[in-house]
């Protein structure tokens, strides 16, 4: 009897089936129903899965490349930031440049000048530096 009813409902069009079911039902309600996929459905899902896997892989590669690029830029900013913080804390900066030592025998100091002619430091002449000048003076007067 179940198979005959099932065959009957299946033979009707969608509209006729909906009407027949409503008219013959004792009650109607909403319920979760578990249904098995057909082989066609499963094949289609496998095909979509492979497409999604390819897209996912491509996106992960793109993410890796972008992450490397962004991390490189972040590293540059962090380096600049560290340098600025260090300079602010120390209130000076260091640079490699050519400097010139000029001895001042009268005051007994060695004066250090930068390329712009600014005096950037002084120190006492060493005994050897004083002796060199004395020897040069002796050589010039002799």
C-alpha positions as CSV (number, residue, x, y, z in Angstrom):
1,X,0.0,0.0,0.0
2,X,2.9,2.4,0.8
3,X,4.5,1.8,-2.6
4,X,1.2,2.5,-4.4
5,X,0.8,5.8,-2.6
6,X,4.4,6.7,-3.2
7,X,4.1,5.8,-6.9
8,X,0.8,7.8,-7.1
9,X,2.3,11.0,-5.5
10,X,5.4,10.7,-7.8
11,X,3.2,10.4,-10.9
12,X,1.7,13.8,-10.2
13,X,3.1,17.2,-11.3
14,X,4.6,19.4,-8.6
15,X,1.4,21.5,-8.2
16,X,-0.9,18.5,-8.2
17,X,1.3,16.6,-5.7
18,X,1.3,19.6,-3.3
19,X,-2.5,19.8,-3.5
20,X,-3.0,16.0,-3.0
21,X,-0.6,15.9,-0.1
22,X,-2.3,18.8,1.7
23,X,-5.8,17.3,1.2
24,X,-4.8,13.8,2.4
25,X,-2.6,14.8,5.3
26,X,-3.8,14.5,8.9
27,X,-1.3,17.2,9.9
28,X,1.6,19.2,8.4
29,X,4.7,20.4,10.2
30,X,8.3,21.3,9.7
31,X,11.0,18.7,10.4
32,X,14.6,18.1,9.7
33,X,14.8,15.3,7.1
34,X,18.0,13.4,6.2
35,X,18.4,12.6,2.5
36,X,21.2,10.7,0.7
37,X,22.9,12.3,-2.2
38,X,22.6,10.7,-5.7
39,X,25.8,9.6,-7.5
40,X,25.4,12.6,-9.8
41,X,25.2,14.9,-6.8
42,X,28.3,13.3,-5.3
43,X,30.3,13.6,-8.6
44,X,29.3,17.3,-8.9
45,X,30.3,18.0,-5.3
46,X,33.7,16.3,-5.9
47,X,34.2,18.5,-9.0
48,X,33.4,21.6,-7.0
49,X,35.6,20.5,-4.2
50,X,38.6,20.2,-6.5
51,X,37.9,23.7,-7.9
52,X,37.7,25.1,-4.4
53,X,41.0,23.3,-3.5
54,X,42.7,24.9,-6.4
55,X,41.4,28.3,-5.6
56,X,42.3,27.9,-1.9
57,X,45.9,26.8,-2.9
58,X,46.3,29.8,-5.2
59,X,45.0,32.2,-2.5
60,X,47.3,30.7,0.1
61,X,50.3,31.2,-2.2
62,X,49.2,34.8,-2.9
63,X,48.8,35.4,0.9
64,X,52.3,34.1,1.5
65,X,53.7,36.4,-1.1
66,X,51.8,39.4,0.2
67,X,52.7,38.5,3.8
68,X,56.4,38.4,2.9
69,X,56.2,41.8,1.1
70,X,54.3,43.4,4.0
71,X,56.7,41.9,6.6
72,X,59.6,43.4,4.7
73,X,57.9,46.8,4.8
74,X,57.1,46.4,8.5
75,X,60.8,45.5,9.2
76,X,61.9,48.7,7.4
77,X,59.5,50.8,9.5
78,X,60.5,49.1,12.7
79,X,64.2,49.7,12.0
80,X,63.5,53.4,11.3
81,X,61.4,53.6,14.5
82,X,64.2,52.0,16.6
83,X,66.7,54.5,15.1
84,X,64.4,57.5,15.9
85,X,63.7,56.3,19.4
86,X,67.4,55.7,20.0
87,X,68.3,59.2,18.7
88,X,65.5,60.8,20.7
89,X,66.7,59.1,23.8
90,X,70.4,59.9,23.3
91,X,69.8,63.3,21.8
92,X,72.6,62.8,19.3
93,X,73.2,60.7,16.2
94,X,76.3,59.0,14.7
95,X,77.5,59.1,11.2
96,X,80.7,58.0,9.4
97,X,82.4,60.9,7.7
98,X,85.8,62.3,7.1
99,X,87.1,64.5,10.0
100,X,90.3,66.5,10.3
101,X,92.6,66.8,13.3
102,X,94.5,70.1,13.6
103,X,96.9,70.5,16.4
104,X,96.9,73.7,18.5
105,X,100.3,73.8,20.0
106,X,99.7,77.1,21.8
107,X,96.8,75.6,23.8
108,X,98.2,72.1,23.9
109,X,95.1,70.5,22.3
110,X,94.1,68.6,19.1
111,X,91.0,70.1,17.5
112,X,88.8,67.9,15.3
113,X,86.8,69.5,12.5
114,X,84.1,68.1,10.2
115,X,83.9,68.6,6.5
116,X,82.0,71.8,6.9
117,X,84.7,73.3,9.2
118,X,82.7,72.9,12.4
119,X,84.7,72.1,15.5
120,X,83.3,68.8,16.7
121,X,85.8,67.9,19.5
122,X,89.0,68.7,21.3
123,X,91.5,66.7,23.3
124,X,94.9,67.2,24.9
125,X,97.9,66.7,22.8
126,X,99.7,63.5,23.5
127,X,103.4,63.7,24.5
128,X,104.3,62.2,21.1
129,X,102.2,64.8,19.2
130,X,104.1,67.6,21.1
131,X,107.4,66.0,20.4
132,X,106.6,65.8,16.6
133,X,106.0,69.5,16.6
134,X,109.1,70.3,18.5
135,X,111.1,68.1,16.0
136,X,109.5,69.9,13.0
137,X,110.3,73.3,14.6
138,X,113.9,72.3,15.1
139,X,114.1,71.0,11.5
140,X,112.7,74.2,10.2
141,X,115.0,76.5,12.2
142,X,118.1,74.5,11.5
